[in-house]
Amino acid sequence: MRKGSVKALGAKIKKYRKLRGLSQVELAVIISLSPGYIGSIEQGIRYPSLKTLEKLARALKVPVNELFY
C-alpha cells in the first residue's frame, strides 16, 4: 500500500474515532490493542491487518470499506 493511502486510512480512523467521542486509549481498550499502536495507525506509520481493520470498523460502527473511501 502506498504511503499516502496509509496516511489517508489513518486519518479516516481518527475522524471516526473522534466522531464517536473516543480517545485513543478508549478505542485501544475496546479492541484490545495498545494506545501507541492506535496512534501509529492514525499517523500512517503502521498499516493494520485485516483482522484489526475489522475490529476498528466494528468499534467505530462503520463498514470496513468506509475506512478506505
Secondary structure as GFF3:
##gff-version 3
##sequence-region A 1 69
A	DSSP	alpha_helix	3	19	.	.	.	ID=ss1
A	DSSP	alpha_helix	24	31	.	.	.	ID=ss2
A	DSSP	alpha_helix	35	42	.	.	.	ID=ss3
A	DSSP	alpha_helix	50	60	.	.	.	ID=ss4
A	DSSP	three_ten_helix	64	67	.	.	.	ID=ss5
###
